Amino acid sequence: MRSEVTVTLSPEQEFRIDLEGAEPLTNEAARRWLDDEFVRLDCEPLRPSGKVLLADKVLVVAASASERAFSDAAWAHQFARAASAALERKTVRIDIPSMALTF
């Protein structure tokens, strides 16, 4: 089974990050990395209650990161490793225009 994370920023712009052979992160390390990026990118919770679900955090970090971050191969690879490990899925598809996450 392939291991990859696909991020669609717009209908014309998609980033596919292959994780085959990449050393997996622990769930805890992945969550910590996403937490740090959530704060660094000054992300806002999606829900009015302020509660941030893990899937929401992955979506918001991806949306806040922009094309520039995903063009940086090292950052994109680390994001993909964190998203895959935190969500415990080998294949993750993130669609920013729809704010949807599928496995």
NULOTI-557554 format. One line per 10 residues: number of its first residue (from 1); their letters; for each residue x, y, z of C-alpha. Coordinates in nm, 3 decimals. Layout:
<koldrens>
NUM) a) X:Y:Z | ... $
</koldrens>
This chain:
<koldrens>
1) mrsevtvtls) 0.000:0.000:0.000 | 0.133:0.342:-0.094 | 0.213:0.588:0.177 | 0.158:0.948:0.072 | -0.005:1.274:0.163 | -0.170:1.485:-0.106 | -0.248:1.850:-0.043 | -0.471:2.042:-0.285 | -0.432:2.417:-0.236 | -0.641:2.512:-0.539 $
11) peqefridle) -0.784:2.335:-0.845 | -0.458:2.414:-1.027 | -0.218:2.342:-0.744 | -0.160:2.007:-0.578 | 0.134:1.872:-0.382 | 0.188:1.497:-0.354 | 0.437:1.395:-0.085 | 0.560:1.036:-0.109 | 0.637:0.878:0.228 | 0.763:0.541:0.100 $
21) gaepltneaa) 1.078:0.456:0.291 | 1.048:0.755:0.524 | 1.109:0.692:0.890 | 0.770:0.724:1.062 | 0.716:0.967:1.347 | 0.563:0.851:1.671 | 0.208:0.969:1.728 | 0.329:1.189:2.014 | 0.608:1.349:1.806 | 0.363:1.409:1.520 $
31) rrwlddefvr) 0.112:1.578:1.748 | 0.384:1.793:1.903 | 0.509:1.901:1.560 | 0.154:1.993:1.448 | 0.096:2.181:1.776 | 0.418:2.379:1.725 | 0.326:2.465:1.364 | -0.029:2.559:1.467 | 0.118:2.816:1.707 | 0.402:2.929:1.477 $
41) ldceplrpsg) 0.163:2.990:1.188 | -0.077:3.174:1.420 | -0.364:2.942:1.325 | -0.720:2.990:1.445 | -0.953:2.708:1.555 | -1.222:2.618:1.301 | -1.490:2.567:1.563 | -1.655:2.856:1.752 | -1.613:2.658:2.074 | -1.236:2.686:2.034 $
51) kvlladkvlv) -1.199:2.309:2.048 | -0.935:2.188:1.802 | -0.978:1.833:1.675 | -0.671:1.663:1.534 | -0.817:1.655:1.182 | -0.898:2.026:1.210 | -0.541:2.098:1.316 | -0.402:1.917:1.010 | -0.640:2.111:0.783 | -0.568:2.449:0.940 $
61) vaasaseraf) -0.190:2.403:0.939 | -0.202:2.299:0.572 | -0.424:2.596:0.486 | -0.207:2.842:0.677 | 0.121:2.708:0.541 | 0.067:2.831:0.183 | 0.234:2.735:-0.142 | 0.572:2.860:-0.023 | 0.586:2.613:0.265 | 0.479:2.320:0.048 $
71) sdaawahqfa) 0.741:2.419:-0.211 | 1.004:2.365:0.060 | 1.063:1.990:0.026 | 1.193:1.950:0.384 | 0.894:2.127:0.542 | 0.643:1.947:0.317 | 0.796:1.609:0.397 | 0.788:1.680:0.772 | 0.426:1.797:0.747 | 0.332:1.479:0.559 $
81) raasaalerk) 0.508:1.258:0.815 | 0.332:1.440:1.099 | -0.011:1.430:0.935 | 0.018:1.061:0.851 | 0.143:0.963:1.197 | -0.099:1.182:1.394 | -0.399:1.059:1.196 | -0.262:0.703:1.191 | -0.323:0.669:0.815 | -0.084:0.573:0.536 $
91) tvridipsma) -0.272:0.776:0.276 | -0.413:1.120:0.354 | -0.578:1.361:0.111 | -0.617:1.723:0.220 | -0.840:1.946:0.009 | -0.805:2.306:0.125 | -1.073:2.466:-0.099 | -1.329:2.220:0.041 | -1.165:2.206:0.387 | -1.194:1.829:0.362 $
101) ltf) -0.974:1.548:0.482 | -1.008:1.197:0.339 | -0.816:0.874:0.388 $
</koldrens>
